[in-house]
Amino acid sequence: MAKLFFRYAAMNAGKSTALLQVAHNYEERGHQVRLFTSGVDDRYGVGFITSRLGPKREAEVFDKDTDFLALNAAQPGIACFLIDEAQFLTKAQVWALHQLAHIGNTPAICYGLRTDFQGELFEGSATLLALADEMDEMKTICDCGRKATMNMRVDAGNRKVTQGAQVEIGGNARYRSVCGRCFRQS
């Protein structure tokens, strides 16, 4: 039986690298997968899943109007849906991926952030936490050596930003993965 998976972590934990490895493993065994990433994330160009380690691969782009059930119906025989930047999924899309797994018997493995820079859940992450059959927290570390669980937005002077839009795309120059203590003390 197929499942809906949510693999989450703070930034820089290797989520995209892990997704690319899973895709490779399926394809190496002759299975066809569909890779998706959010059109919101343009750090490495729209339509690419890119690891900080170097591997990069083209992917389909999803936005708030993407209908995963229709896409699956249009291309039968897909062994797995792999979703990067899953925090940007809508509630309805997560429900559709749940249906895809449980009714369509196609696993959906979603990789993304759990919370934003203010410690608030993203819509997609909240729904994945509610519906996922299996959840795995991927680990990374804070500068202090503890497990990083938070994403701290910083300004040009490396000072913590506490206000602003939930979504502001950026890499290491805009965000730091930190533990709860460092998040609170900054």
SULWO-V817563 format. One record per backbone hydrogen bond with DSSP energy under -0.5 kcal/mol. NH is the residue of the N-H (numbers start at 1). CO is the residue of the C=O. If there is no record, write none. Layout:
nh->NH co->CO
nh->NH co->CO
This chain:
nh->2 co->101
nh->5 co->3
nh->5 co->108
nh->6 co->134
nh->7 co->110
nh->8 co->6
nh->8 co->136
nh->9 co->112
nh->13 co->10
nh->18 co->14
nh->19 co->15
nh->20 co->16
nh->21 co->17
nh->22 co->18
nh->23 co->19
nh->24 co->20
nh->25 co->21
nh->26 co->22
nh->27 co->23
nh->28 co->24
nh->29 co->25
nh->29 co->26
nh->30 co->27
nh->31 co->26
nh->34 co->80
nh->36 co->82
nh->37 co->60
nh->39 co->62
nh->41 co->38
nh->42 co->40
nh->45 co->42
nh->48 co->45
nh->49 co->57
nh->50 co->48
nh->51 co->55
nh->54 co->51
nh->57 co->49
nh->59 co->47
nh->60 co->35
nh->62 co->37
nh->66 co->63
nh->68 co->66
nh->71 co->67
nh->72 co->68
nh->73 co->69
nh->74 co->70
nh->75 co->71
nh->75 co->72
nh->78 co->75
nh->79 co->32
nh->80 co->32
nh->81 co->107
nh->82 co->34
nh->83 co->109
nh->84 co->36
nh->84 co->82
nh->86 co->111
nh->88 co->85
nh->89 co->86
nh->94 co->90
nh->95 co->91
nh->96 co->92
nh->97 co->93
nh->98 co->94
nh->99 co->95
nh->100 co->96
nh->101 co->97
nh->102 co->98
nh->103 co->99
nh->104 co->99
nh->106 co->100
nh->107 co->79
nh->107 co->105
nh->108 co->3
nh->109 co->81
nh->110 co->5
nh->110 co->108
nh->111 co->83
nh->112 co->7
nh->116 co->120
nh->119 co->116
nh->122 co->114
nh->124 co->87
nh->126 co->122
nh->127 co->123
nh->128 co->124
nh->129 co->125
nh->130 co->126
nh->131 co->127
nh->132 co->128
nh->133 co->4
nh->134 co->4
nh->136 co->6
nh->138 co->8
nh->138 co->136
nh->142 co->146
nh->145 co->142
nh->148 co->140
nh->149 co->178
nh->150 co->178
nh->151 co->116
nh->152 co->150
nh->152 co->176
nh->153 co->151
nh->154 co->174
nh->155 co->159
nh->158 co->155
nh->161 co->153
nh->168 co->166
nh->174 co->171
nh->175 co->171
nh->176 co->152
nh->178 co->150
nh->178 co->176
nh->183 co->179
nh->184 co->180
nh->185 co->181
nh->186 co->182
